[in-house]
Structure formats: structure tokens, C-alpha cells
Amino acid sequence: MTAKSITSGKLKRRLRSILLFVSVALLLAWWFGGISYWPRMQAVQALARQDVDTAESLARIAIQIGPRTSADQFLLATIQRKQGDLVGMEKTLEEAAKFGGDVVRSVEIQRLLAQAQSGRLDGIQGQLDNLLVRGESDGREVIEAYINGCLAAARLTQAATLIDGWIDAFPEDAQPQYYKGRLLMFYNKNNEAADAFRTALARQPKHYPAAYLLGQILMQENRPNVALIQFQLAGQMVFNAAPRLAEAKALRSIGRVEEARTLLASIVKISSDEIRKSFQRVGDRYEGLPAQLELGNLELALGNHSQAVRWLDLAIDANPGDLSARHARGIALRGVGRNEDAANELQRVKDARLALREVDQLGDLINKDPSLVEERVRIGELYLLHESKLTGEYWLKTALARSPHHKKAHQLLANLYESYAAKDIRYAQLAKLHRQQSAGAAE
């Protein structure tokens, strides 16, 4: 046997030993969850900065490459709840429940938080309070679901109290500052809201929803160059149609029209479901076809009236009550020589705005006495009839927050959700709930 063959044999044995060692090490790492540790921790970090879609991808990787654990299933269920994917959450909780033992109570808590964040708070507020007092679940998760529920149900005073409590309990958290900013924006306190969003970003530099809403305030202050930076930061999120649309508006404002048009042309190709998800992720309202509307306004400003009519027709089809879109369409129709159609469109806008003058009078009364209910219902009805269904829905919810069994408010919401259910079956249950409440309410 030559020296060369002896050396070769030793090398092969050494390689086999190394491969065996690595195989055993990997097997042990998998068995004890070591391989899935990194994606799991990355998912937790993404969740902390409210990047829920990145968190979902990482959580799924952890589940796929590691041993199945209830902890990973609950992490995924939490992410799905925050995404508003309650069907997916239920399936994941069913998987978690298979582990048995103490997980049964954890499944109950996750379902409770899902109900809370949807705004269906009646009958469960005591349970939420107990969760916070007893520390039975992550306090941040409970209070966030509670706040989202209060915002969804238009219980703004209660939401403000919870936000202040969160800030007191966890002064270094970014998320309560984000919610504080959102609430201040609602009250048109934009300077204070901007400060809250900046505080959130100082504590979590990749807090995309805070960056997006800060950008919106900067646009209102006519500072599109600075706003653009915030929208581009928020554009790093997975479902980024909302910040990209805002970026296009900023680009148009600073004269970079072709860039804005190109960006908008790409956004209109995105599915409505992905666009809806994007607006939900950044905490902004989504109604109609906002990218088509912006393209219509852009083409109108450039004098391209036929193109403007094309895009505005689509926007109005999706949201017939959008008076700004209808006014723009009236101008565009005049530009292509359709004068009679233009006159009819502009007259419709004028009539609607005249009808909505009543809103200003009712709003003055409510400012003097926030406990008023009938006036809130009337405002909701006027918006449903003449402009924004989202705004009308909000005002009806504020009425129910003060008078939970108001018959007409339930009737109007039942009608609204039934009209939605024709296109989205998820609204059928809400419609049924309000119809039952309406039937049981006193005249």
C-alpha cells in the first residue's frame, strides 16, 4: 500500500466523520428547534415593527423547517389576526389546539382578541379588563386589540384612555405613539400627531404605518419633498400600494409628472384585494379605486380630457358618491365636448353639496353637546345618500356607541352591509347582526 493511498483513506474517513458529526448536529438542532430559531426571532422582530406580512413569511418558514410546536402556531395566528385574516387564524388555531393541554385557554384568548379588534366589544369588555389585570396574556396584544376595537366602533374617548395607559405602562414602545398620532389626526391636531409619529419612528425606525401617516400630514402642510422620503420608507412594506400611491401624489406635486404617471400605471394593475390590504396595514381608509382617481386627476390637469374621462369613469363606477371625482369628470366631459353630460354631472355634485350643508349645522350642535345621538344618525344617513359610505358608516357607529339599541342606526347599517355582501360575503354576517338588532330595538 502506497503512502498516497494511505493518505487518501485517512482523508475519506475524516470526511465521513465530519459529515456524520454535521448530520447529528443538524438533527439535534432540528429536534430542539435550533434551525427554526432564526426565522422565528426575525418574525417576532418584524411583528414588533408592524411589518406583519414579512412576519407571516418568516413564521411559516419556522413552522416548515422546525419541529411543530404550539408556540409557532400561536405566533402565526397572532400575525393572521393582525392582518385581519380571521379565516386563516381559525385554521391555525385548530392546528394549535391539537397539542392539547394548556393551549385550549390560549386559543380562547386569541379568539377573544379577534372579536375585540373587530369592534364587537359588547359583552366582552370585562373579559378584556381581566386579561389586563391578571396578566394572563401579553398585555400589549390585549390592549392593542382593545384599542382597535374601540376605533372600529368609534369609541374614541375609550380608545384615548387605553392609549394613555399603554404609554404609561410601556413608555419606550413605538406602537402606542402610532395610535396616539392616528387619534390626533382624527381630531385635526396634525402638529401633535406628527410629533407622535416621529416619536414612534425614533423608537422603531422601520415603523412603516407611522412613516406613511407622517407623510400624509407633511403633504397637507405642502411639504411634498419631505413627505416623499416618508412614503418611500413605507414603500418597503410587502403590500405597498398605499405608500406608492402617496408617493405618486408627492411626485406630481413637485413637478415629476411622468414619474408619477408611470408609478400610477403600475398600481392600477394591482388587484383590489392587495390594495385593500395595503391601506389596512397603514391604518388608512380605503374606498373606491384611488389609483384610477389619481390618474384621472393627473390627466385632467395635463389637459388630456379623454384619458381623464376613462380613468374617472372607473373611479366613479367603484365609488358613485365621490363628489370630487364627479366634479373632475364634469370638467373632463366638457373638455371632450360632451356638454350636456358635463352639465348633468356638475349639477348632481351641486345638489349633493347643497344637501350636505345640513351636516355642518348638525356638526355644530354635536360640537356643543357630544352626547347627541339623533344628529349623528342623520349625518350618517346624509353621507350614505350623498357622498361617502365609509364616512356614513363611521357616524352611525358613533351613534351606536352612545345608544347601542338605536333602531334606525341599525337599519341603515344593515342596508349598507347587505349592499356590500353582494360582492363580499364577509359582510353578510354583519348585515344579519344589525338586522336582528334593528328588529329587537324599540321605536
C-alpha positions in Angstrom: 0.0 0.0 0.0 1.5 3.3 -1.0 1.7 6.4 1.1 -0.6 8.1 -1.3 -3.4 5.5 -0.8 -3.0 5.6 3.0 -3.3 9.4 3.0 -6.4 9.1 0.7 -8.0 6.6 3.1 -7.4 8.8 6.1 -9.0 11.8 4.3 -12.1 9.8 3.4 -12.5 8.6 7.0 -12.1 12.2 8.2 -14.7 13.5 5.7 -17.1 10.7 6.8 -16.6 11.7 10.4 -17.2 15.3 9.7 -20.3 14.5 7.7 -21.6 12.3 10.4 -20.9 15.0 13.0 -22.7 17.6 10.9 -25.7 15.3 10.3 -26.0 14.6 14.0 -25.6 18.3 14.9 -28.3 19.3 12.4 -30.6 16.5 13.6 -30.2 17.7 17.2 -30.7 21.3 16.2 -33.9 20.4 14.4 -35.1 18.3 17.3 -34.6 21.1 19.8 -35.8 23.8 17.4 -32.5 25.4 16.8 -32.8 25.5 13.0 -36.2 27.4 13.2 -34.9 29.8 15.9 -33.6 32.4 13.5 -36.7 32.8 11.3 -38.9 32.7 14.4 -36.9 35.6 16.0 -36.9 37.5 12.8 -40.7 37.1 12.6 -41.0 38.5 16.1 -38.9 41.5 15.2 -40.9 42.1 12.0 -44.1 41.9 14.1 -42.7 44.5 16.5 -42.2 47.0 13.7 -45.7 46.2 12.4 -44.4 44.5 9.2 -47.0 41.8 9.5 -46.5 40.3 6.0 -42.8 39.8 6.4 -43.5 38.3 9.8 -46.0 35.9 8.3 -43.5 34.6 5.7 -40.8 34.1 8.4 -43.2 32.4 10.8 -44.2 30.0 8.1 -40.6 29.2 7.4 -40.0 28.5 11.1 -43.0 26.1 11.0 -41.8 24.3 7.9 -38.2 23.7 8.9 -38.6 23.1 12.6 -40.4 20.6 14.8 -44.1 21.5 15.1 -44.8 23.5 18.3 -47.9 25.2 19.6 -45.8 28.4 20.1 -45.1 28.7 16.4 -48.8 28.1 15.6 -49.8 30.8 18.1 -47.3 33.3 16.6 -48.7 32.7 13.1 -52.3 33.0 14.5 -51.4 36.4 16.1 -49.9 37.6 12.8 -53.0 36.5 10.9 -55.3 38.2 13.4 -53.3 41.5 12.9 -53.7 41.1 9.2 -57.4 40.8 9.5 -57.3 37.2 8.1 -59.6 35.7 10.7 -60.4 32.6 8.5 -56.7 31.8 8.3 -56.3 32.5 12.0 -59.1 29.9 12.8 -57.4 27.2 10.8 -54.1 27.9 12.5 -55.8 27.8 15.9 -57.3 24.5 15.0 -53.7 23.2 14.4 -52.6 24.7 17.7 -55.5 23.1 19.6 -54.2 19.6 18.6 -51.4 20.0 21.0 -53.9 19.8 23.9 -53.2 20.8 27.5 -53.0 24.5 28.3 -53.3 25.6 24.7 -57.1 25.4 24.9 -57.2 28.6 27.0 -54.7 30.3 24.7 -57.0 29.5 21.7 -59.9 31.1 23.6 -57.9 34.2 24.3 -56.8 34.6 20.7 -60.5 34.3 19.5 -61.5 36.9 22.2 -58.9 39.3 20.9 -60.1 38.8 17.3 -63.6 39.6 18.4 -62.4 42.7 20.3 -60.3 44.2 17.4 -63.3 43.9 15.0 -65.3 46.3 17.2 -67.7 43.7 18.7 -67.0 44.8 22.3 -70.4 44.4 23.8 -70.3 41.7 26.5 -66.6 41.1 26.4 -65.1 44.3 27.9 -65.0 42.7 31.4 -63.0 39.7 30.0 -60.5 42.1 28.3 -60.1 44.0 31.5 -59.5 40.8 33.4 -56.8 39.7 30.9 -55.0 43.0 31.5 -55.3 42.8 35.3 -54.3 39.2 35.6 -51.6 39.2 33.1 -53.0 36.0 31.5 -51.9 37.1 28.1 -49.4 39.5 26.6 -50.6 42.9 27.8 -49.6 44.7 24.6 -51.6 42.3 22.5 -54.7 42.7 24.6 -54.5 46.5 24.8 -53.9 46.8 21.0 -56.8 44.6 20.1 -58.9 46.6 22.6 -57.8 49.9 21.0 -58.5 48.7 17.5 -62.0 47.6 18.6 -62.7 51.0 20.1 -61.6 52.7 16.9 -63.7 50.3 14.8 -66.7 51.0 17.0 -66.0 54.8 17.1 -65.5 54.7 20.9 -62.8 57.4 20.7 -62.8 58.5 24.3 -62.3 54.9 25.5 -59.5 54.5 22.9 -57.7 57.6 24.1 -57.8 56.3 27.7 -56.3 52.9 26.6 -53.6 54.6 24.6 -52.6 56.8 27.5 -52.5 53.7 29.8 -50.3 51.9 27.3 -47.9 54.8 27.1 -47.7 55.0 30.9 -47.1 51.2 31.2 -44.6 50.9 28.3 -43.1 54.4 27.8 -40.5 53.1 25.3 -43.0 51.4 23.0 -43.5 52.8 19.5 -47.0 51.4 18.8 -49.0 53.5 21.3 -47.4 56.6 19.9 -48.6 55.5 16.4 -52.2 55.1 17.8 -51.9 58.4 19.6 -51.0 60.0 16.2 -53.9 58.4 14.5 -56.4 59.6 17.1 -54.9 63.2 17.0 -55.2 63.2 13.2 -58.9 62.4 13.5 -59.3 65.5 15.7 -57.3 67.5 13.1 -54.5 68.1 15.6 -51.9 67.5 13.0 -48.9 69.1 14.7 -49.3 66.9 17.7 -50.0 63.9 15.6 -46.8 64.5 13.6 -44.8 64.6 16.9 -46.4 61.3 17.9 -45.4 59.6 14.6 -41.9 61.0 14.8 -41.6 59.6 18.3 -42.8 56.2 17.0 -40.2 56.3 14.3 -37.4 57.3 16.7 -38.2 54.2 18.7 -38.8 51.9 15.7 -37.2 53.4 12.5 -38.9 51.0 10.2 -42.4 51.6 11.6 -44.0 51.8 8.1 -47.5 52.9 9.1 -46.2 55.8 11.2 -44.0 56.9 8.2 -46.9 56.7 5.9 -49.2 58.8 8.1 -46.5 61.3 8.9 -46.1 61.7 5.1 -49.8 62.4 4.8 -49.5 65.2 7.3 -46.5 66.7 5.5 -48.5 66.7 2.2 -51.2 68.7 4.0 -48.5 71.1 5.1 -47.5 71.4 1.4 -44.1 69.8 2.0 -44.1 67.1 -0.7 -40.3 66.8 -0.8 -40.1 65.8 2.8 -43.3 63.7 2.6 -41.7 61.8 -0.3 -39.0 60.4 2.0 -41.6 59.0 4.3 -43.6 57.4 1.6 -40.5 55.8 0.1 -39.7 54.4 3.5 -43.2 53.0 3.9 -42.9 51.6 0.4 -40.6 48.9 1.6 -43.5 47.0 3.1 -44.8 43.9 1.3 -48.2 45.3 0.3 -47.1 48.8 -0.6 -49.8 50.1 -3.0 -50.9 52.8 -0.4 -47.5 54.3 0.1 -46.7 54.1 -3.6 -49.9 55.9 -4.4 -49.0 58.6 -1.9 -45.5 58.7 -3.4 -47.1 59.3 -6.9 -49.1 62.3 -5.4 -45.9 63.7 -3.9 -44.0 63.3 -7.2 -46.8 65.1 -9.1 -46.8 67.9 -6.5 -43.1 68.6 -7.1 -43.4 68.5 -10.9 -42.2 65.0 -11.6 -45.3 64.2 -13.5 -44.0 61.4 -15.8 -42.6 59.5 -12.8 -46.0 59.9 -11.1 -47.9 58.6 -14.2 -45.6 55.6 -14.5 -46.0 54.7 -10.9 -49.8 55.1 -11.0 -49.9 53.0 -14.2 -48.2 50.1 -12.3 -50.5 50.5 -9.3 -53.8 50.2 -11.3 -52.6 46.7 -12.3 -52.5 45.5 -8.7 -55.5 43.5 -7.5 -58.1 45.3 -5.4 -57.5 42.8 -2.6 -53.8 43.7 -2.4 -54.6 47.4 -2.5 -57.1 46.9 0.3 -54.5 45.0 2.4 -52.0 47.8 1.9 -54.4 50.5 3.1 -55.4 48.3 6.1 -51.7 47.8 7.0 -51.0 51.6 7.2 -54.3 52.4 9.0 -55.8 54.4 6.2 -59.3 54.3 4.8 -59.8 52.5 1.5 -62.8 53.4 -0.7 -63.3 53.1 -4.4 -60.3 53.0 -6.8 -57.9 55.6 -5.5 -55.2 55.0 -8.1 -57.6 55.3 -11.0 -58.9 58.5 -9.5 -55.5 60.0 -9.1 -54.6 59.1 -12.7 -57.9 60.8 -13.8 -57.0 64.0 -11.9 -53.4 63.9 -13.3 -54.6 63.6 -16.9 -57.2 66.3 -16.4 -54.5 68.7 -15.1 -52.5 68.0 -18.2 -55.4 68.7 -20.5 -55.8 65.0 -21.6 -59.5 65.1 -21.2 -60.4 61.8 -23.0 -57.9 59.9 -20.8 -59.2 61.7 -17.8 -62.8 60.6 -18.6 -61.6 57.0 -19.0 -60.0 56.8 -15.5 -62.7 58.9 -13.8 -65.4 56.7 -15.1 -63.7 53.7 -13.5 -63.3 55.6 -10.2 -66.9 56.7 -10.1 -68.1 53.2 -11.0 -66.4 51.9 -7.9 -67.5 54.8 -5.7 -70.5 56.7 -7.0 -70.7 59.0 -4.1 -67.2 60.5 -4.6 -68.1 64.1 -5.3 -64.6 65.3 -6.1 -64.3 62.5 -8.7 -67.7 63.5 -10.2 -66.7 67.2 -10.3 -63.5 66.3 -12.1 -65.4 64.1 -14.5 -67.8 67.0 -15.2 -64.8 69.2 -16.2 -63.3 66.4 -18.3 -66.6 65.8 -20.1 -66.8 69.4 -21.0 -63.3 69.2 -22.4 -64.3 66.4 -24.8 -67.4 68.3 -26.0 -70.0 66.3 -24.1 -71.6 69.4 -22.7 -74.9 68.0 -21.7 -73.4 65.1 -19.8 -71.0 67.6 -18.2 -73.8 69.9 -17.1 -75.8 66.9 -15.6 -72.7 65.7 -13.7 -71.9 69.1 -12.3 -75.5 69.7 -11.3 -75.5 66.4 -9.4 -72.5 67.5 -7.5 -74.1 70.8 -6.7 -77.3 69.2 -5.4 -75.3 66.8 -3.2 -73.2 69.5 -1.7 -76.4 71.6 -1.0 -77.9 68.6 0.8 -74.7 68.1 2.8 -74.9 71.6 4.2 -77.1 70.2 6.8 -74.1 68.2 8.0 -72.3 71.4 9.0 -75.3 72.6 11.1 -75.6 69.2 12.8 -71.9 69.1 13.4 -72.1 72.4 15.2 -74.7 71.0 17.5 -72.7 67.9 18.2 -69.6 70.0 19.0 -71.6 71.8 21.7 -73.1 68.6 23.0 -71.2 65.4 22.0 -73.9 63.2 23.7 -76.4 63.9 20.8 -77.5 60.7 19.0 -80.2 61.6 16.5 -78.0 64.2 14.9 -75.2 61.6 14.4 -77.7 59.2 12.8 -78.8 62.0 10.5 -75.3 62.8 9.5 -74.6 59.2 8.8 -77.7 58.9 6.6 -76.8 62.1 4.7 -73.3 60.8 3.9 -74.7 57.4 2.8 -77.1 59.1 0.5 -74.9 61.8 -1.0 -71.2 61.1 -0.6 -69.0 58.6 1.3 -70.4 55.3 2.6 -67.3 55.0 4.8 -68.0 58.4 6.5 -71.7 57.5 6.8 -70.8 54.2 8.4 -68.5 55.9 10.9 -71.2 58.4 12.0 -73.7 55.6 12.5 -71.2 53.8 14.7 -70.7 56.9 16.8 -74.4 56.9 17.4 -74.5 53.3 18.4 -71.5 53.9 20.7 -73.8 56.2 22.6 -77.1 54.4 22.1 -76.4 50.7 21.4 -80.1 49.9 20.5 -80.9 52.8 18.2 -83.3 51.2 15.6 -82.6 53.5 12.6 -78.9 53.3 13.0 -79.0 49.5 12.9 -81.4 49.6 9.9 -79.1 51.9 7.9 -76.0 49.8 8.7 -77.9 46.6 7.9 -78.8 48.1 4.5 -75.2 49.2 3.9 -73.7 45.8 4.8 -76.3 43.9 2.7 -75.3 46.0 -0.3 -71.6 45.1 0.4 -72.4 41.4 0.9 -73.5 41.1 -2.8 -69.7 41.5 -3.6 -68.1 40.3 -0.4 -69.8 37.5 1.6 -67.9 38.5 4.7 -70.4 41.4 5.2 -73.4 39.0 5.3 -72.9 38.2 9.0 -72.6 41.9 9.9 -75.8 42.7 7.9 -77.6 39.9 9.7 -76.4 41.1 13.1 -77.6 44.7 12.6 -80.9 43.5 11.1 -81.5 41.4 14.2 -80.6 44.4 16.4 -82.9 46.6 14.4 -85.8 44.1 14.8 -85.3 43.9 18.6 -84.8 47.7 19.1 -87.6 49.9 20.3 -89.2 52.5 18.0 
